[in-house]
Amino acid sequence: MLTGLISPFRRTSGMARWILVSGLFITGVFIAFALFAPWIAPYDFNQQTVDGVKFDKMAPPDGDHWFGTNDQFYDVLSRVIWGARTAVEVVALSVMFSVVIGVPLGLLSGFVGGWVDRVLVFLMDSLYAMPSLLLAIVFSFLLRGPLGGGIIAAALSLTAIYIPQYYRVVRNTTVSAREATYVEAARAIGAKNGTIMGRYLFGNVIQSVPVIGTLNAADAIGTLAALGFLGLGIQPNEASEWGYDLSRALDDAAAGIWWTTVFPGMAIVLLVTGLTLVGEGLNETVNPALRKRRLRPVQLPPHEPSTYLAEKDDTRFAVGDRETVEKRDER
């Protein structure tokens, strides 16, 4: 089973492999930060003192605070590391919710058709037509009351953006696959619609879902940072969030205090870049039309002189190679 999973990666070569490996490395670093934040970060995300002594306000990077401190007396390095945990949690939940809702709806809509398909297409197209950031802001306002400004509310706000994308891809693939021969064979043996969708169609219509998931994750990082920058994301007392830190550091940049903006901004750029590279590399890896296979060197057999067949009195007989025979005829 493991060999089957890694075989496409082994067959991929060239730029596609390097893109995928680079993206996995960058993303893996941030996932490690997210998983081991309590042990990697020198302080808690909202810690302002150590041994009863308060941190200096907006102190430059030094041996005690490698990334300096901000205007709230927080350690910037700790905020960046804990922000990785927040970003990974929100993005993972939003992508998971989007897949769990969008894929079944697309499969049902494409297979059943009729009024169900028309209603779902109208609803999803309406959501898809709205700008993603505006839609996230609307849902953030709606969910702030019942759920507060925590990670679940932020994840659900992003979920509303990406459900139509999974729905459209799966629905279009299902519409073209439901008339395939193997589906007709399943109907002929008496398989129910639920069995056909779950057993025969599901595995064939989700080939692009992992690629969409990684690209959506990259987009979700930027959208989450935008919500935090506008003050509509996660509340600062609940978790560390890079977009909120950037919004607090706007005045610092004008005053020449660079470390409060550079490090959270770099974290956003690097994680978005890593997830984008994973999506692009994964697309070329799992897509047979784009995958570049290794070419084995061709070994040609050693050249042997061909035998020239002459004819005489309707009888063919070997007289040697053609070049020798032609020279003999010239003489």
N, C-alpha and C positions, 0 to 999 in steps of 0.2 A: 504493500500500500504506500509506504513512504517513497519507494522508487518511482511509483506512478505519479506522485505529487511533484517530485523534483525533476522528473524527466523533461518537462518543457523548459525548465531553467537550464538544464544541462545542454539542451539542443540550441539554446539561444546563444548567440555570439556577437561580437562587435560592439557597436555603440549601444544597442538595446541592453546588453548585459551590464555595461558600465553605468548606464542610467539607473537601472533597477538596483544595482548594488549600492551606488551612491545614495539613492533615496532611502533605501533600507537602513543604511548606516546612520544617516542624519536623523531619521525618524526613530530609530532604535535608541539613540542617545537621549532624546526627549522622553521616550517611554521609560527609560531607566530613571531619569530624573523624577518622573511622575510616580513610579513605583517605590522608589527609595528616597523620596523627598525628606522624610523625617531624619534619615541618617546622613544624607548628603548636605542638606542645607545647614549652615552654622546656627541659624536661629529660626524661630517660628515666623510665620508670615505676618503676624501682627504683634511681634515682640518688639518692645521699645527700650527695654532695660536689660542689664545683666548684672547680677549681684547687687541689685538696688541702684545701680548707676545708669542714668539715662544716656542713650546714644547721642552723639553730636548731631546737630541738625545740618543736613546737606554737606556732610563731611566728604572730601574727595577720596578716591580709592587709596587705601593704605593696607598695612599688614593686618589690621583688625577687621576692616570691611573692604574686601577686595574690589567690590563694585561701588563703594561709597554708600552714603545714606541719602534719604530724600527729605522732603519738607515735613513729613510726618514722623520723623525719627526712625523710620524703618530701614533695615538693611536691604539694599537693592539686590544683592546676590540671592538672599533668601527669598525675596519676592519673586525673582525670576524663576527660581527652581520650583517653588510652590505654585507659581503660575502655570508651569508645565503640567502639573497634576490637574489643575482646574481645566486647562484646555483639553487634555486627553479625556478626562471624564465627560465633559460636555459634548465633545465631538463624537466619542464612542456611543454615548446614549442617543444623540440625535440621529446618527447613521443607523443605529440598531432600530430605533422607533420607525424611521423612514422605510427601512427594508421590510420590517414586519407588517407595516400597513400598506405600503405602495405595491409590493410584489404580489400579495394575494389579490388585491383589488385589480391590478392589471391582468392577472391570470384569469380571474372571473369575468372581467369585462370582455376580454378578447375571445374567450371560449363561448360564453353564453350569447353575447351580442344582444340585439333587440333594444328595448327601452332601457334596460340596465346599462348597456354600453353607452347609449346616448346621454343618459343622465350623468354617468361618471365622467365621460369625456368633457361634457360641458363644465362640470364642477372643477375638474383638474386643469382644463385650459384657462378657466377664470383665475385660478390661483397662479398658474404658470405665467400669465400675462402681466401680473403685478411685479414691480421691481422687488428683488429679493430682500434688500435691506428694509424697504418700506413695509413689506409683509412681516418681517421679523419684529420691527418696531410695533406694529399693530398688535401682534400676538403677545409681545412683551408687556404692553399696557394691559391687555385682557387677563393675562395670567399673573400679573403682579399682585392683584388683590387676593385671590384664593390660594396661591402657592408661594407668595413672597418673592424675594429676589435671590433665590438660591439656584443651585445647579440644575435641579429638575425643571424649573421654570425656563431657564436659559436653553436647556436642551429641547424642550417642547416648542419654544419659539423658533428654533432652527429646524425642527422636524417639519413644520408646516411648509417650509421652503422647498424641501427636497422630496417630499412624497410624490408630487406630480412628475418628477424626473424618472423615478423608478416605475411609476405607473405607465408612463408613455412608452418607455423602452420595452417593458414586459408585455404590455398590451399589443403593441405592434408586432412583436415577435410571435405572440400567441395567435394572432389573426392569420399569419402566414403559415404557422405550423399546424393549425387544427385540421387542415385539409391534407396533411401528409399521409403517406401510405400506412405508416405504423399506427396512426390514430384511427384510420379506417379499419385496420385489422383488429384493433382493440374493441371498436364498436361491434365488429362482426362476431367476436367471441362473447359478446354480452357484457362487456365492462361498463360500469356505471360512470356517469360524468365526473363524479368526485375521484374515482380511481384513475380515470384518464388524465385529469388535471394533475393529481398528486404524483402518480407513478410514471406517466409517460411524457407529459409536457413540462413539468416543473424543472427537471434537470436539463432540458434543452433550451429553456427560455431565460435562464439566469446566467448565461455565459458572460454577459457584459456587466453584471451587477458588481463584482469585485472591483472592476476598473472604475465604474461610476462612484462606488463607495469611497475610494481613495481620493478621487478628484473632488467629490463633495466634502470630504474631510478637510482638504486644503482650503476650499472656499469657506467652510464653516469657521475656520480659525480667523480669517479676516472679518467675517460677519460678527463673530463673537467680540473681537477687538473693537469693531465699530460700535456695537451696543454698549460696551463698557466705556468707550470714549465719550459717548453721548449721555452716560449716566443711567442707562436703561438695562444694563447687564446685571452681573452678580454684585451684590452689596459688598463693600470692602471689609465689613466685619465678619463675613461668612467665608470668604476665600480670597486668595490673591488672584488678580486678573490683570493681564498686560495692558489691555485697552484703558482700563481705569488709571493705571500708573502713568500712561502716556498723557492722558488728559490732565492729570495733576502736575505734569512736568512741563507744560507749555510755557509757563512764565519762567521756569528755570532755564530753558533753552535761550530765551531772550536775554537773560542775565549772564550767559556764558557758562552755566552749569550744565555740562554735556552728559554726565554719566547717568542722570535720572531718565534721560530719553533714549540714549544710544542702546543700552543693554536690553530693556524691554522691547524696543523696536527691532533689534537684531534677532531676538528670540522669535518674534512673529515672522520675520522674513525667512529665517532658517527653517522653521517648522513648515511653513507654507511651501517653501522650495522642496524640502524633503518629501512631503506628501505628493506634490505634483510630479516629482521624478519617479516616485513609486507608481503612480497612476500611469504615466507614459510608458515606463518600462514594463509594467504588468500588461498593458494593452498589446504591446508588441510580442510579449511572451505567450499569452494565452490565445491570441488571434492568429490562426493559421495563415491568414492572408498576408499578415505583416511579419510573421516570424521569419527570421533568417537562420537557416540551418547551416551547420558546419559542412563544408564540402571536403570529402575525402580525396586525397591525391589519386589521380588516375595512373595506373601502371600499364603501359603498353607492352605487348610482347615484343621480343627482339625481331628485327626485320629479317625475313627470309626471302631469297630470290624466287619469284613466281615462275612456275613452269609453263612454257609456251606450248600449246597444242597445235600441231600442224595437221592438215587434212590432205589425204591423197587417196584417190579412188574410193571416196566415201568412207575412208578409214581414218580415225583420229589417233595420233600417237604423239608422245612427249618427245621433244627434241631439245630441251634445255630452256633457259630463260630467254625472254624475248630479245633483250639487247644482244646476247651472243648470237642468236639466230639471224638478226638483222645484219650484224657485221659479217657473218658468214655469207649471206646473200649478196652483199656488196662486193665481196671478193669474187 
